[in-house]
Amino acid sequence: MTLISWIVLGLVAGAIAKLLLPGKDPGGLIGTTLIGIAGAVVGGWLSAHFLDKPISNDFYDLPTWGAAIGGSLVLLIIYRLFFGDSRR
């Protein structure tokens, strides 16, 4: 995937993760994109190491999107565990 593909994947995955877990999180377009990109990396790593299913680099591959969204959800949950009450 190209850099633009990673940015689009991150933006969409981060936005979907925030829709599934609404609340006060680090925000804005850039924050959502960074959470999504980091989530794609985390999701791909988790999938390859714990599920023994490496993720391809194909932008249109459904497991790539699933791993990105799942990884973004994991990052949002970890963020809320550590910093959930500090944003009030």
Secondary structure as UniProt FT lines:
FT   HELIX           3..20
FT   HELIX           28..50
FT   TURN            59..60
FT   HELIX           62..83
FT   HELIX           84..87
//
